[in-house]
Amino acid sequence: MPTARMSRWLFCSFAAYALTVGLPAIGFSAPPATVEPETSEKPSVEPKTDADETKLEHPESRYIRIRRNDDGEPLALETSIVRFVPAAGKPDVVLDLIGAVHVGDTSYYRTLNEEFTKYDVVLYELVAEKGTRVPKGGRKGGDMFPVQMLKNMLKLDSQLRVVDYSKENFKHADMSPAEMKKAMEERGDTGFTLILGILRDMIRESNRMAAKQAADPGSVPQISLMDLLFNPDGGKKLRRMMALQLGDPQASAALGETLNTLLVEDRNQAALKVYQEELDKGTKKIAIFYGAAHMPDFEERLVKKFGMKVDNVRWVEAWDLK
């Protein structure tokens, strides 16, 4: 496979991973609130389904998927709302894991805003000082460059602009920059060792994708720079390409163990400390609102440490792929 094509696919792979784990981790500068006309069109939340697939080969598939038509054509990228209840005893506490992609259709985030009103508390991600709350509509100055670039390329909106973090039931449940630095140092990492680890993981992912392409030449979609720059449908093509990467059960491994530990495992443990505090206060209906890539690790910890089980799954349309 030509190096340029592989590089474009790797860019999509890493960007896709960032869409489900990384963007709120690096700040929350968003453009001033823009009032858009409400529309009757919005992604429907599918009726709940019993989670009889509790033991999945790839738990990631419980949290993000591509919905297709009967001919196999992609119709939508969807994220899930997965309900957990105690595995034994009376289910007097419910916890919903609400996975997200960090750029999406405006109607997607409006639907989630409606869902958030149903909880006593919504624990949300943001690497910032304790108690930080995102202003409604975001801060002045515009989105950070990576977010703005992805929004423009994919013709989507940003989570931090549309989701209403000003609601009283929203509670910050993440690490501060200082806590992330401390956790890194306690593992013996420095900026240099992180770079080495990330490079190692990138090379490993490149080798995996090259092997996949060699075994099945049609498995890695292609998009040219000319399509991106001049084709009116270039954004839709890129959106489909990245959606296919997001829907890959192995997508969460795209950046490897180095960033997975730093951006997922450490921060999930911090969020579950806040969850435990809410349980201790007697809170009964709780949501954890994090990127979809965090959810398999959350599930493992909820089952092993908190004695929870999956009760049902609902799906919400995040990207229109038609």
KOLVEX-256987 format. One record per atom (N, C-alpha, C): residue in one letter; x, y, z. Coordinates in steps of 0.2 Angstrom, whole numbers, padded with zeros to 4 digits, always signed. Last residue first. Layout:
N
aXYZ ...
END
This chain:
322
k-0129+0044+0027 k-0133+0043+0020 k-0130+0048+0015 l-0124+0046+0039 l-0120+0044+0034 l-0123+0043+0027 d-0126+0056+0053 d-0129+0054+0047 d-0124+0052+0041 w-0120+0053+0069 w-0118+0055+0062 w-0123+0052+0057 a-0128+0048+0080 a-0123+0053+0080 a-0121+0057+0074 e-0142+0041+0086 e-0139+0043+0080 e-0134+0049+0081 v-0142+0030+0100 v-0143+0037+0097 v-0139+0038+0091 w-0149+0016+0108 w-0144+0019+0103 w-0146+0025+0101 r-0148+0007+0123 r-0152+0011+0119 r-0146+0014+0114 v-0148-0008+0133 v-0144-0004+0129 v-0149+0000+0124 n-0149-0015+0150 n-0151-0014+0143 n-0147-0009+0139 d-0140-0020+0160 d-0147-0021+0160 d-0150-0020+0153 v-0125-0026+0165 v-0128-0023+0160 v-0136-0025+0160 k-0121-0025+0183 k-0122-0029+0177 k-0126-0025+0172 m-0109-0023+0197 m-0115-0021+0192 m-0115-0026+0186 g-0099-0023+0207 g-0105-0028+0207 g-0111-0026+0202 f-0089-0014+0207 f-0095-0012+0210 f-0101-0017+0210 k-0078-0021+0202 k-0077-0018+0208 k-0084-0016+0211 k-0082-0028+0190 k-0078-0031+0195 k-0078-0028+0202 v-0092-0020+0183 v-0093-0026+0185 v-0089-0029+0190 l-0085-0007+0183 l-0091-0008+0186 l-0093-0015+0188 r-0073-0011+0176 r-0073-0009+0183 r-0079-0009+0186 e-0079-0014+0163 e-0075-0019+0167 e-0074-0017+0174 e-0085-0002+0160 e-0089-0008+0161 e-0085-0013+0165 f-0074+0007+0158 f-0079+0008+0163 f-0082+0002+0165 d-0068+0000+0147 d-0064+0000+0153 d-0069+0002+0159 p-0078+0003+0137 p-0076-0004+0139 p-0073-0005+0146 m-0078+0018+0137 m-0084+0014+0140 m-0082+0006+0142 h-0070+0026+0131 h-0069+0025+0139 h-0073+0019+0141 a-0074+0028+0119 a-0068+0024+0120 a-0067+0022+0127 a-0084+0038+0120 a-0086+0031+0119 a-0080+0026+0120 g-0082+0050+0132 g-0081+0047+0126 g-0082+0040+0125 y-0095+0051+0145 y-0088+0051+0143 y-0088+0049+0136 f-0105+0053+0158 f-0105+0055+0151 f-0097+0056+0149 i-0114+0043+0168 i-0107+0045+0167 i-0107+0047+0159 a-0128+0046+0178 a-0125+0045+0172 a-0118+0047+0172 i-0139+0040+0191 i-0133+0043+0189 i-0131+0041+0182 k-0150+0039+0203 k-0150+0039+0196 k-0144+0043+0194 k-0147+0040+0217 k-0150+0034+0215 k-0149+0034+0207 t-0136+0045+0231 t-0139+0047+0224 t-0141+0040+0221 g-0131+0044+0243 g-0137+0041+0242 g-0140+0043+0235 k-0118+0047+0245 k-0123+0052+0247 k-0130+0050+0246 d-0111+0036+0240 d-0111+0037+0248 d-0116+0042+0250 l-0113+0038+0227 l-0117+0032+0230 l-0117+0033+0238 e-0105+0049+0225 e-0112+0050+0224 e-0116+0044+0227 e-0093+0043+0228 e-0095+0049+0232 e-0102+0050+0231 q-0092+0035+0217 q-0093+0032+0223 q-0095+0037+0228 y-0091+0044+0207 y-0096+0040+0207 y-0097+0037+0214 v-0078+0049+0210 v-0083+0053+0211 v-0090+0050+0211 k-0071+0037+0207 k-0071+0040+0213 k-0076+0045+0215 l-0073+0036+0193 l-0077+0032+0197 l-0076+0033+0205 a-0065+0046+0188 a-0072+0047+0187 a-0076+0043+0192 a-0052+0041+0191 a-0054+0047+0194 a-0062+0048+0194 q-0053+0030+0182 q-0052+0029+0190 q-0054+0035+0193 n-0053+0036+0170 n-0059+0032+0172 n-0059+0031+0180 r-0040+0042+0170 r-0046+0046+0170 r-0052+0042+0172 d-0032+0030+0168 d-0031+0035+0174 d-0037+0039+0175 e-0038+0025+0156 e-0038+0021+0163 e-0037+0026+0168 v-0037+0036+0146 v-0043+0032+0148 v-0042+0029+0155 l-0025+0042+0144 l-0031+0046+0143 l-0037+0042+0145 l-0015+0034+0149 l-0015+0041+0151 l-0022+0044+0150 t-0018+0021+0143 t-0017+0022+0150 t-0018+0029+0153 n-0018+0025+0130 n-0024+0022+0133 n-0024+0022+0140 l-0006+0029+0127 l-0011+0034+0127 l-0017+0031+0131 t+0000+0016+0128 t+0003+0022+0131 t-0002+0027+0132 e-0006+0006+0120 e-0007+0006+0127 e-0004+0012+0131 g-0013+0013+0105 g-0010+0009+0109 g-0010+0010+0116 l-0021+0019+0096 l-0015+0023+0098 l-0011+0019+0103 a-0031+0009+0093 a-0027+0013+0087 a-0021+0016+0090 a-0039+0002+0101 a-0032+0001+0101 a-0028+0005+0097 s-0052+0006+0097 s-0049+0009+0103 s-0042+0007+0104 a-0054-0002+0085 a-0052+0005+0085 a-0049+0008+0091 q-0058-0015+0084 q-0051-0014+0087 q-0049-0006+0087 p-0071-0014+0079 p-0070-0016+0086 p-0063-0015+0089 d-0075+0000+0070 d-0070-0006+0070 d-0069-0008+0077 g-0081+0012+0070 g-0085+0006+0071 g-0081-0001+0071 l-0071+0021+0067 l-0074+0021+0074 l-0078+0014+0075 q-0069+0017+0054 q-0064+0016+0058 q-0066+0016+0065 l-0081+0021+0048 l-0079+0014+0048 l-0074+0012+0053 a-0080+0035+0051 a-0085+0031+0054 a-0084+0023+0054 m-0071+0038+0042 m-0069+0039+0049 m-0074+0035+0053 m-0078+0036+0030 m-0071+0033+0031 m-0070+0033+0039 r-0089+0045+0031 r-0090+0038+0031 r-0083+0034+0033 r-0082+0057+0032 r-0086+0055+0037 r-0087+0048+0037 l-0076+0057+0019 l-0072+0057+0025 l-0075+0055+0031 k-0088+0058+0012 k-0083+0053+0010 k-0079+0052+0017 k-0093+0071+0016 k-0097+0065+0017 k-0092+0058+0017 g-0083+0079+0012 g-0084+0079+0019 g-0088+0072+0020 g-0084+0078-0002 g-0078+0075+0001 g-0079+0074+0008 d-0094+0082-0010 d-0095+0076-0006 d-0089+0074-0002 p-0087+0092-0018 p-0093+0094-0013 p-0095+0088-0008 n-0070+0091-0019 n-0076+0087-0020 n-0082+0089-0015 f-0059+0098-0015 f-0063+0101-0021 f-0069+0097-0022 l-0052+0092-0004 l-0052+0100-0005 l-0057+0102-0010 l-0055+0079-0004 l-0056+0083+0002 l-0056+0090+0001 d-0051+0075-0017 d-0058+0074-0014 d-0059+0079-0008 m-0037+0078-0016 m-0042+0082-0021 m-0049+0081-0019 l-0033+0068-0007 l-0033+0075-0005 l-0037+0079-0010 s-0044+0053-0008 s-0039+0057-0010 s-0039+0065-0007 i-0047+0039+0001 i-0050+0046-0001 i-0044+0050-0002 q-0052+0022+0004 q-0047+0027+0001 q-0051+0033+0000 p-0053+0009+0016 p-0056+0014+0012 p-0051+0019+0009 v-0047-0007+0018 v-0045+0000+0020 v-0048+0005+0015 s-0052-0018+0012 s-0054-0017+0019 s-0052-0010+0021 g-0048-0022-0001 g-0054-0018+0000 g-0056-0016+0007 p-0038-0031+0001 p-0036-0024-0002 p-0042-0020-0001 d-0034-0041+0013 d-0040-0039+0010 d-0039-0032+0007 a-0020-0043+0016 a-0025-0048+0016 a-0031-0047+0013 a-0015-0030+0015 a-0012-0035+0011 a-0017-0041+0010 q-0023-0023+0025 q-0024-0021+0018 q-0021-0026+0013 k-0018-0029+0036 k-0025-0030+0035 k-0026-0028+0027 a-0005-0025+0036 a-0006-0032+0035 a-0013-0033+0033 a-0006-0012+0037 a-0003-0014+0031 a-0005-0021+0030 m-0012-0011+0050 m-0016-0009+0045 m-0013-0012+0038 r-0001-0016+0058 r-0007-0020+0058 r-0011-0018+0052 n+0009-0006+0055 n+0010-0013+0053 n+0004-0017+0053 s+0002+0005+0061 s+0004+0005+0054 s+0005-0002+0051 e+0003+0000+0075 e-0004+0001+0071 e-0003+0001+0064 r+0017+0000+0077 r+0013-0006+0077 r+0006-0006+0074 i+0019+0014+0075 i+0022+0009+0071 i+0018+0003+0071 m+0012+0019+0086 m+0010+0021+0080 m+0013+0016+0074 d+0018+0013+0097 d+0012+0011+0096 d+0009+0013+0089 r+0031+0020+0096 r+0030+0012+0096 r+0023+0010+0094 l+0026+0033+0098 l+0029+0031+0092 l+0029+0023+0091 i+0022+0032+0112 i+0017+0033+0106 i+0020+0031+0099 g+0034+0029+0118 g+0029+0024+0118 g+0024+0025+0113 l+0042+0040+0115 l+0044+0034+0113 l+0038+0029+0113 i+0034+0050+0122 i+0035+0050+0115 i+0037+0044+0112 l+0035+0045+0135 l+0029+0045+0132 l+0029+0045+0124 t+0049+0047+0137 t+0046+0040+0137 t+0039+0040+0134 f+0048+0062+0137 f+0052+0058+0132 f+0050+0051+0131 g+0041+0065+0148 g+0038+0067+0141 g+0042+0063+0136 t+0041+0050+0158 t+0043+0057+0156 t+0040+0059+0150 d+0036+0038+0170 d+0036+0041+0163 d+0038+0048+0163 g+0034+0031+0181 g+0041+0032+0179 g+0041+0035+0172 r+0022+0032+0187 r+0023+0026+0183 r+0030+0026+0180 e+0022+0044+0193 e+0022+0038+0197 e+0023+0032+0193 e+0021+0053+0181 e+0027+0052+0185 e+0028+0046+0189 m+0007+0051+0178 m+0012+0049+0173 m+0019+0048+0177 a+0001+0056+0190 a+0000+0049+0188 a+0006+0047+0183 k+0006+0069+0189 k+0008+0065+0194 k+0007+0058+0193 k-0001+0073+0177 k+0006+0074+0177 k+0009+0069+0183 m-0014+0072+0181 m-0012+0068+0176 m-0004+0068+0176 e-0014+0082+0191 e-0015+0075+0193 e-0013+0070+0188 a-0013+0093+0184 a-0008+0092+0189 a-0008+0084+0191 p-0025+0094+0176 p-0018+0093+0173 p-0013+0091+0178 s-0037+0083+0185 s-0034+0090+0184 s-0027+0089+0180 m-0049+0071+0180 m-0042+0073+0183 m-0041+0080+0181 d-0067+0071+0183 d-0061+0070+0179 d-0054+0072+0183 a-0081+0076+0184 a-0078+0070+0187 a-0072+0068+0182 h-0092+0089+0187 h-0086+0088+0184 h-0083+0081+0188 k-0109+0087+0185 k-0104+0087+0190 k-0097+0085+0186 f-0126+0093+0182 f-0119+0091+0179 f-0114+0092+0184 n-0137+0098+0187 n-0136+0091+0189 n-0129+0089+0186 e-0139+0111+0183 e-0137+0110+0190 e-0135+0103+0191 k-0131+0115+0167 k-0137+0112+0171 k-0134+0110+0178 s-0121+0119+0159 s-0123+0123+0164 s-0128+0121+0169 y-0118+0111+0148 y-0115+0109+0154 y-0117+0114+0160 d-0126+0107+0135 d-0127+0112+0140 d-0124+0109+0147 v-0119+0104+0120 v-0121+0101+0126 v-0121+0107+0131 v-0113+0113+0110 v-0120+0112+0110 v-0122+0109+0117 r-0099+0115+0111 r-0103+0120+0110 r-0111+0119+0111 l-0094+0102+0114 l-0093+0107+0119 l-0097+0114+0118 q-0096+0095+0102 q-0100+0093+0109 q-0100+0099+0114 s-0098+0103+0087 s-0094+0101+0092 s-0098+0100+0099 d-0104+0097+0071 d-0104+0102+0076 d-0100+0099+0082 l-0098+0094+0054 l-0102+0092+0060 l-0101+0098+0065 k-0090+0092+0042 k-0096+0096+0042 k-0101+0094+0048 l-0078+0087+0042 l-0083+0082+0043 l-0090+0085+0042 m-0070+0098+0042 m-0069+0093+0037 m-0075+0088+0037 n-0074+0106+0052 n-0075+0109+0045 n-0074+0103+0040 k-0072+0098+0063 k-0079+0100+0062 k-0079+0102+0055 l-0058+0096+0062 l-0062+0091+0061 l-0069+0093+0060 m-0054+0110+0065 m-0052+0106+0059 m-0057+0100+0057 q-0059+0112+0077 q-0062+0116+0072 q-0060+0113+0065 v-0051+0103+0085 v-0058+0102+0085 v-0061+0106+0079 p-0038+0108+0083 p-0040+0101+0080 p-0047+0100+0080 f-0040+0122+0088 f-0038+0120+0081 f-0040+0113+0079 m-0054+0125+0099 m-0047+0123+0098 m-0046+0121+0090 d-0066+0136+0094 d-0064+0130+0095 d-0057+0129+0095 g-0067+0154+0100 g-0068+0148+0095 g-0065+0142+0097 g-0068+0164+0108 g-0062+0163+0105 g-0062+0157+0100 k-0078+0161+0123 k-0076+0165+0117 k-0069+0163+0114 r-0084+0145+0128 r-0080+0151+0129 r-0079+0155+0122 g-0100+0137+0127 g-0093+0137+0127 g-0090+0144+0128 g-0114+0136+0129 g-0111+0139+0122 g-0104+0139+0122 k-0112+0139+0146 k-0116+0137+0140 k-0114+0140+0134 p-0095+0134+0152 p-0101+0139+0151 p-0105+0137+0145 v-0091+0120+0161 v-0091+0123+0154 v-0097+0128+0153 r-0083+0120+0176 r-0090+0120+0173 r-0089+0123+0166 t-0073+0113+0188 t-0073+0117+0182 t-0080+0115+0178 g-0070+0105+0199 g-0076+0109+0199 g-0077+0114+0193 k-0053+0105+0198 k-0059+0102+0201 k-0064+0107+0201 e-0046+0109+0182 e-0046+0110+0189 e-0053+0107+0192 a-0047+0097+0169 a-0047+0104+0171 a-0047+0104+0179 v-0052+0087+0157 v-0046+0088+0161 v-0045+0095+0163 l-0068+0081+0158 l-0064+0087+0156 l-0058+0088+0160 e-0083+0072+0158 e-0076+0072+0158 e-0074+0079+0156 y-0096+0071+0171 y-0094+0073+0164 y-0086+0073+0164 l-0111+0064+0178 l-0103+0065+0179 l-0100+0066+0172 v-0126+0070+0182 v-0122+0068+0176 v-0115+0070+0177 v-0138+0066+0194 v-0132+0069+0192 v-0129+0066+0186 d-0151+0061+0192 d-0150+0066+0198 d-0143+0069+0197 y-0158+0063+0175 y-0153+0060+0180 y-0153+0065+0186 k-0165+0068+0164 k-0168+0062+0168 k-0164+0060+0174 t-0158+0077+0157 t-0163+0080+0162 t-0166+0074+0166 f-0151+0070+0147 f-0147+0072+0154 f-0152+0074+0159 e-0159+0069+0136 e-0158+0063+0140 e-0155+0065+0147 e-0158+0082+0131 e-0165+0080+0134 e-0164+0074+0138 n-0145+0082+0127 n-0147+0086+0132 n-0154+0085+0135 l-0146+0072+0117 l-0142+0070+0123 l-0144+0075+0129 t-0152+0079+0107 t-0155+0074+0110 t-0152+0072+0117 r-0142+0089+0105 r-0149+0091+0108 r-0153+0085+0110 y-0133+0081+0099 y-0131+0084+0106 y-0138+0086+0109 y-0139+0077+0087 y-0137+0072+0092 y-0136+0075+0099 s-0141+0089+0080 s-0147+0086+0083 s-0145+0080+0088 t-0128+0092+0076 t-0131+0096+0081 t-0137+0093+0084 d-0118+0078+0073 d-0124+0082+0071 d-0126+0086+0077 g-0101+0080+0081 g-0107+0076+0078 g-0112+0080+0076 v-0087+0077+0090 v-0090+0081+0085 v-0096+0076+0082 h-0085+0067+0100 h-0084+0074+0102 h-0086+0079+0097 v-0096+0054+0104 v-0091+0056+0100 v-0091+0064+0100 a-0100+0045+0119 a-0101+0051+0115 a-0095+0051+0110 g-0110+0035+0131 g-0104+0036+0127 g-0105+0042+0122 i-0116+0035+0146 i-0118+0038+0140 i-0111+0040+0136 l-0121+0023+0157 l-0115+0025+0153 l-0117+0028+0147 d-0131+0024+0170 d-0131+0024+0163 d-0124+0027+0161 l-0136+0016+0185 l-0130+0020+0182 l-0131+0019+0174 v-0147+0015+0198 v-0146+0014+0191 v-0140+0018+0189 v-0151+0007+0213 v-0147+0012+0210 v-0146+0010+0203 d-0160-0003+0216 d-0162+0003+0219 d-0157+0009+0216 p-0162-0018+0213 p-0159-0013+0208 p-0161-0005+0210 k-0159-0029+0226 k-0164-0024+0223 k-0160-0019+0219 g-0147-0042+0222 g-0151-0038+0226 g-0156-0033+0222 a-0134-0041+0210 a-0138-0045+0215 a-0142-0040+0220 a-0129-0032+0201 a-0130-0039+0199 a-0134-0043+0204 p-0137-0016+0200 p-0133-0021+0204 p-0135-0028+0201 v-0136-0010+0182 v-0140-0011+0189 v-0136-0016+0193 f-0133+0000+0169 f-0131-0004+0173 f-0135-0004+0180 r-0137+0004+0152 r-0139+0005+0159 r-0136-0001+0163 v-0130+0014+0139 v-0130+0007+0142 v-0132+0008+0150 i-0132+0022+0125 i-0134+0023+0132 i-0135+0016+0135 s-0121+0023+0111 s-0126+0020+0115 s-0127+0023+0122 t-0120+0030+0094 t-0117+0028+0101 t-0123+0026+0106 e-0119+0027+0077 e-0123+0028+0083 e-0119+0026+0089 l-0119+0033+0060 l-0114+0031+0066 l-0118+0032+0072 a-0129+0027+0047 a-0128+0031+0053 a-0123+0028+0057 l-0129+0019+0036 l-0134+0024+0036 l-0132+0029+0042 p-0119+0010+0024 p-0120+0013+0031 p-0125+0019+0030 e-0126-0004+0016 e-0124+0002+0015 e-0124+0006+0022 g-0132-0017+0016 g-0125-0016+0019 g-0122-0009+0019 d-0144-0018+0011 d-0139-0019+0007 d-0132-0018+0009 d-0152-0014+0022 d-0152-0022+0020 d-0147-0023+0015 n-0141-0002+0030 n-0148-0004+0027 n-0147-0012+0025 r-0133+0000+0047 r-0133-0001+0039 r-0140-0003+0037 r-0125+0008+0059 r-0131+0006+0057 r-0131+0005+0049 i-0110+0006+0068 i-0113+0008+0062 i-0120+0005+0060 r-0107+0010+0085 r-0108+0005+0080 r-0110+0009+0073 i-0102+0009+0102 i-0102+0013+0096 i-0103+0008+0090 y-0104+0000+0113 y-0104+0007+0114 y-0104+0012+0108 r-0103-0013+0110 r-0109-0011+0114 r-0110-0004+0114 s-0091-0015+0104 s-0097-0015+0100 s-0103-0013+0103 e-0082-0016+0115 e-0082-0009+0111 e-0089-0009+0107 p-0081-0029+0118 p-0086-0025+0122 p-0087-0018+0119 h-0080-0042+0108 h-0077-0035+0108 h-0082-0031+0112 e-0087-0053+0113 e-0080-0054+0111 e-0077-0047+0111 l-0098-0050+0127 l-0096-0049+0120 l-0089-0050+0119 k-0108-0055+0137 k-0102-0057+0136 k-0100-0056+0129 t-0121-0049+0135 t-0117-0046+0140 t-0110-0048+0139 e-0132-0050+0127 e-0125-0051+0124 e-0120-0048+0129 d-0144-0046+0132 d-0142-0053+0133 d-0135-0055+0130 a-0150-0033+0137 a-0142-0035+0135 a-0141-0042+0136 d-0164-0028+0129 d-0161-0032+0135 d-0154-0034+0132 t-0165-0012+0123 t-0165-0019+0122 t-0162-0023+0127 k-0176+0003+0122 k-0171-0001+0125 k-0171-0009+0123 p-0179+0011+0106 p-0181+0008+0113 p-0176+0003+0115 e-0167+0024+0101 e-0170+0018+0100 e-0173+0015+0107 v-0170+0040+0099 v-0167+0036+0104 v-0170+0029+0103 s-0168+0049+0084 s-0172+0045+0089 s-0168+0041+0093 p-0161+0065+0080 p-0160+0057+0081 p-0164+0054+0086 k-0173+0076+0074 k-0168+0074+0078 k-0167+0067+0078 e-0183+0088+0067 e-0179+0083+0065 e-0173+0082+0071 s-0188+0100+0071 s-0192+0094+0073 s-0188+0088+0071 t-0176+0112+0077 t-0179+0108+0071 t-0183+0102+0074 e-0173+0129+0081 e-0175+0122+0083 e-0178+0118+0077 p-0160+0139+0075 p-0167+0137+0075 p-0168+0130+0077 e-0147+0143+0086 e-0149+0140+0080 e-0157+0138+0080 v-0137+0154+0093 v-0144+0152+0094 v-0146+0149+0087 t-0121+0151+0098 t-0125+0154+0093 t-0132+0150+0093 a-0109+0156+0110 a-0116+0152+0109 a-0119+0156+0103 p-0093+0157+0104 p-0098+0160+0108 p-0105+0156+0106 p-0084+0142+0103 p-0086+0148+0101 p-0091+0151+0105 a-0073+0135+0116 a-0078+0134+0111 a-0080+0141+0109 s-0061+0127+0125 s-0062+0133+0122 s-0067+0132+0116 f-0057+0116+0133 f-0064+0117+0131 f-0066+0124+0129 g-0045+0103+0133 g-0047+0110+0134 g-0054+0111+0132 i-0041+0090+0131 i-0036+0095+0130 i-0039+0102+0130 a-0051+0081+0133 a-0046+0081+0138 a-0041+0086+0137 p-0061+0082+0123 p-0062+0086+0130 p-0056+0086+0135 l-0053+0074+0114 l-0054+0081+0113 l-0056+0085+0119 g-0051+0059+0116 g-0046+0064+0117 g-0048+0072+0117 v-0061+0049+0113 v-0058+0049+0120 v-0054+0056+0121 t-0067+0050+0101 t-0071+0046+0106 t-0067+0046+0113 l-0059+0057+0093 l-0066+0059+0093 l-0070+0055+0099 a-0047+0050+0094 a-0048+0057+0097 a-0055+0059+0098 y-0050+0040+0085 y-0049+0038+0092 y-0050+0045+0096 a-0050+0047+0073 a-0056+0044+0075 a-0056+0042+0083 a-0037+0051+0072 a-0042+0056+0073 a-0049+0053+0076 f-0031+0039+0070 f-0029+0042+0076 f-0035+0048+0077 s-0037+0035+0058 s-0037+0031+0063 s-0036+0034+0070 c-0034+0046+0049 c-0041+0044+0051 c-0042+0040+0057 f-0020+0044+0049 f-0023+0050+0051 f-0030+0049+0054 l-0020+0031+0043 l-0018+0032+0050 l-0020+0038+0053 w-0024+0035+0030 w-0028+0030+0034 w-0026+0031+0041 r-0014+0043+0026 r-0020+0046+0027 r-0025+0041+0031 s-0003+0034+0026 s-0003+0039+0031 s-0010+0042+0032 m-0007+0025+0016 m-0007+0023+0023 m-0007+0028+0028 r-0006+0034+0006 r-0012+0032+0007 r-0013+0029+0014 a+0008+0036+0006 a+0004+0042+0007 a-0003+0040+0009 t+0014+0023+0004 t+0014+0027+0010 t+0009+0032+0011 p+0003+0011-0004 p+0007+0017-0005 p+0008+0021+0002 m+0004-0006+0000 m+0000+0000+0000 m+0004+0006+0000 
END
